[in-house]
Amino acid sequence: MRKGVEERRKELVYKLMIHTVNKTVEQLMKLTLKELEKEYKKVQNDCHPHSDAGSIRWIHTKRH
């Protein structure tokens, strides 16, 4: 289980670095998994305002 937590932490650090979070890799690696998830959630919300509202559903309408 510990290996899974470390893998998730590394994945989040990588994703946060892609989005140019104002922290270094070293600073991010010091954060707990919960803190990294919180940082990533903030990035998601900044990138897409509806990201926490669930999936976006497209509605097909008929044009007249």
C-alpha positions as CSV (number, residue, x, y, z in Angstrom):
1,M,0.0,0.0,0.0
2,R,2.9,2.4,0.8
3,K,4.2,1.9,-2.7
4,G,0.8,3.0,-4.1
5,V,0.8,6.2,-2.0
6,E,4.3,7.1,-3.2
7,E,3.3,6.5,-6.8
8,R,0.3,8.7,-6.4
9,R,2.5,11.4,-4.8
10,K,4.9,11.3,-7.7
11,E,2.1,11.4,-10.2
12,L,0.6,14.5,-8.6
13,V,4.1,16.2,-8.3
14,Y,4.6,15.6,-12.1
15,K,1.1,17.0,-12.9
16,L,1.6,20.0,-10.7
17,M,5.0,20.8,-12.3
18,I,3.4,20.6,-15.8
19,H,0.9,23.3,-14.7
20,T,3.8,25.5,-13.4
21,V,2.8,25.6,-9.8
22,N,4.9,28.2,-8.0
23,K,6.8,25.6,-6.1
24,T,9.9,23.5,-6.8
25,V,9.9,19.8,-7.1
26,E,11.7,19.7,-3.7
27,Q,9.0,21.8,-2.1
28,L,6.2,19.6,-3.6
29,M,8.0,16.4,-2.5
30,K,7.8,17.6,1.1
31,L,4.0,17.8,1.0
32,T,1.8,15.0,2.1
33,L,-0.5,13.1,-0.3
34,K,-3.5,15.0,1.0
35,E,-1.7,18.4,0.6
36,L,-0.7,17.4,-3.0
37,E,-4.3,16.4,-3.8
38,K,-5.5,19.8,-2.5
39,E,-2.9,21.7,-4.6
40,Y,-3.9,19.6,-7.7
41,K,-7.6,20.3,-7.0
42,K,-6.9,24.1,-7.0
43,V,-5.1,23.7,-10.4
44,Q,-8.0,21.8,-11.8
45,N,-10.5,24.4,-10.7
46,D,-8.3,27.2,-12.2
47,C,-7.9,25.4,-15.5
48,H,-11.6,24.5,-15.8
49,P,-14.2,26.2,-13.6
50,H,-16.7,23.3,-13.9
51,S,-14.2,20.5,-13.0
52,D,-15.7,19.9,-9.6
53,A,-19.2,19.7,-10.9
54,G,-18.9,16.3,-12.4
55,S,-18.7,15.4,-16.0
56,I,-19.9,17.9,-18.6
57,R,-22.9,16.6,-20.5
58,W,-23.6,17.7,-24.0
59,I,-27.2,18.1,-25.0
60,H,-28.2,17.5,-28.6
61,T,-30.8,20.0,-29.7
62,K,-32.7,20.2,-32.9
63,R,-32.1,23.2,-35.0
64,H,-35.1,24.8,-36.6
